[in-house]
Every structure is written in structure tokens, then in C-alpha cells.
Amino acid sequence: MDVLQSIDRSKLPRHIAIIMDGNGRWAKERGEDRLYGHHEGVISVREVVNACAELGIGYLTLYTFSTENWNRPVAEVNALMELLVNTIRKEVEELKKNNIRLHVIGDIASLPESCQRELQEAKDITAANTGLNLILALSYSSRMELIEAARQMAKDAAAGSLKPEDINDDVFHKYLNTADFPDPELMIRTSGEYRISNYLLYQLAYAELYFTPVHWPDFRKQQLYEALLNYQQRERRFGKTSEQIQTNSPEHV
């Protein structure tokens, strides 16, 4: 079956979030070191990003490096940072050509200065692009994001610029790292783990969760299409009944 031909282009998620897991295990199964898996994972990133752009997906967020990842062996962390810099440097012109705009969320100040420079330059180069918004979650922690949002709201309330009674979902969203983006409708995690690991905890409240045993280096266009087809076979009710959904407009189907 041609999975791509089975996908309904009118019912694609506007925003996909992915936890790219399994690089190290993929490499170990092949008798290689973990960095080999990370290098191969970059190829999957390229394929998935291009596939999303081709399909017309509006937003793609990739969990690239969590705050917990700083606890990995120093040599691996340093190698990952070097890989990040080199990848951005190599891919930025391709992003520009394909009308993809780069964004970054997380504690960017904790990254090496070389990473910060390359990221800022890539953001500047792609700032005018109007296609896919590619969002890298780097040194990202959803719990810290929520704590920082609460801290900033408390400061604004103390300063008199925010009334506690005015705080609602829309207001709270403006204090998040993802204030400029819609919430994900589909979250994909590779490598057989069934958890969301401190990733977009608030934003994933109504997302469809898709878990696959495929390690990230083996997750390519075909696997993305399969995830999208699975997503389209689900009924998104948002607390309503199936009968209500069937009689309402198609935007919540």
C-alpha cells in the first residue's frame, strides 16, 4: 500500500512534535559507538523535515537536547554540541531554499557560545521564510518552562500589569516558550518508550500520542507517513461525543 497516497491532505495536523529517541541503542545494536547513531539520526531529521515541508505541515518541533541530557558523559555531550553546530552550518542554506524557518526554544544561554552563534545566524537567515516552522527544543525542560512562566506572571502581577483574575489559558500560553506557535496535535516518540519525558507538558494536553518501536535513525519519510495515517484514523472529540463531532464542522475531526 502506498501510505502517502492514503493520507488525506485536508486532515493533516497543523503542528507535529517529535521525541527523537534511540540513536544510542541503534548504534549499539550495530556494534558502533553512540555518536555514530547521532550522526545517522541527522539523516532522519533531514528526511522528516523535508517530508513535513512537502506535505504543508505548519510546525514541527524536535526534542533535540533536554536539560537532563547534560547528565550524559562529557565526551558525548561535547560531541553532540559539535554535531549540532556542524549540522546547522551545513543545513541552513537548504532550509532557506526550502522556505523553512528555524526557531529555538529552551535555555539557549546554557549552550556553548559557538552553538548560540550558529543558531542565531540560522534564525536570521531563515527569518523571512513562510513555509514550515522548524522548532528545535534545546536544553529544554517543560517543568522549568512552566516554573518560569509562573515566576514571570507573579512578577507582572506584583508590578500591577497582570491581574490574577485575568489569568486564563490564552494569557498563560503567552508566557510559554511556545507563545508564537499553536499546540501540537500529534506527538511522535520513537524507540519504544511510552512516556513524554518532560516535553511540552502543557502544550500536549490534547495531542494524539503515537509511539513506535522504530529507532530514530530508521525513522524516515515512510514511518512519518504511517504515523500521519494512524493520526487520521483517530477521532478527536475534545470531550464531546462522537455524535456531536459528526454534526459539527470538520475542524475538530
Secondary structure, DSSP 8 states (H G I E B T S, - for coil): --HHHHS-GGG--SEEEEE---HHHHHHHTT--HHHHHHHHHHHHHHHHHHHHHHT-SEEEEEEEEGGGGGS-HHHHHHHHHHHHHHHHHHHHHHHHTT-EEEEES-GGGS-HHHHHHHHHHHHHHTT--S-EEEEEEEE-HHHHHHHHHHHHHHHHHHTSS-GGG--HHHHHTTSTTTTS---SEEEE-TT----TTSSTTTTTT-EEEE-SS-GGG--HHHHHHHHHHHHTS---TTS-HHHHHHS-GGG-
